[in-house]
Amino acid sequence: WIMNYKSQKLKVSCRIGNRHATNLANEANKLDSEIRLCRDGENERRINMKSILGLLSLNILPCEKVNVMTSNINDEQAKEDLEKMVYFLKNM
């Protein structure tokens, strides 16, 4: 099985606190791909976006740059899921 990886960097508009972490995890859990999030430049600490505690542990602040990564066996599904999560993050 070959996994297809997609990633995109963006700047978050607000702090990812309890409410946002819950909403992000709920959205991520609807998707088939593995979805990871890390601060831009901190690739060694990638958290699972399906985990509320993982999202809270990053303590993302407003205007901070993050990197969203998806992986899936299906290349199109990985791309589509990445676009959904980036859209959700930009519109929090």
N, C-alpha and C positions, 0 to 999 in steps of 0.2 A: 504494500500500500504506500502510495506516495502522497504525502501531505502537501497541500498548497498553502503557502503563507502570504498574507497581505498585511500591510501596515500603513498607517497614516499618522502624521503629527498634526496637532492642533492646540490651540490655546483655549482653556476652559474659562467660562465667563463668571463662574461663582465657585464658592467653596463647596467641596463634596462632603456635606455633613450627613446626618442621619437620614433625612428625607430623600435627599438626592441619591445617596448610596442605596437605599431601599428601592427607589424607582429604577436606577441603573441595573441593579441585580435582577429585578423582575423582568426588565426588558431583555437582558442578556440571556436569562433562562428560557426565553421563548425561542431562541435561535439554536440551530444545530451545531454551529461551529464552536470551537474552543476560542474564547475571547480573553485576551490579556491586556493589562494596562500598566504602564510604568511612566515615571517622570522622564522627560526628555533627557537623555544622557545617562540614565540609570538603568540600563538594560538588564543588569544582574538581579534586580528586584522587580520581577514581573508578577503581578497579582492576577488572580482569576476574577474577571468582572462578574461572575455569577455568585461571588461571595461578598456579602454585605460587610463582614468584618475585614476582609481583605481590602475593600475599597476605603473603609474608614482608617485602616492602618497606614495608608499612604499620606493621609492628611493633605490632600490637594487644596491649594488656596486659589483665590481668584487671579486670573491672568497668568497662571502657571502653564507651561507647555508640557503636554503629555503625548505619549505614543500609544495608539490603539493597534493591537495585532489580532488577526483572526487566522485560524488554521482549520482546514477541512479537506477531506479527500476530493471533494468536488470544487474545482477552481471557481466556478461561477457562484457557488453558494458562499464561499469564503469572501469573495468580493462583495456580494450582496449584503451579507451580514456585517461586514466592515462599514459599508455605506449607511446601514441602519443605525449602528452604534455611534458613528461620527455625527450623523444628523441629530440623534438624541442628545449627545453631549453638547452640541452647539446650541441647542434650543432649551437647555435646562433653565 
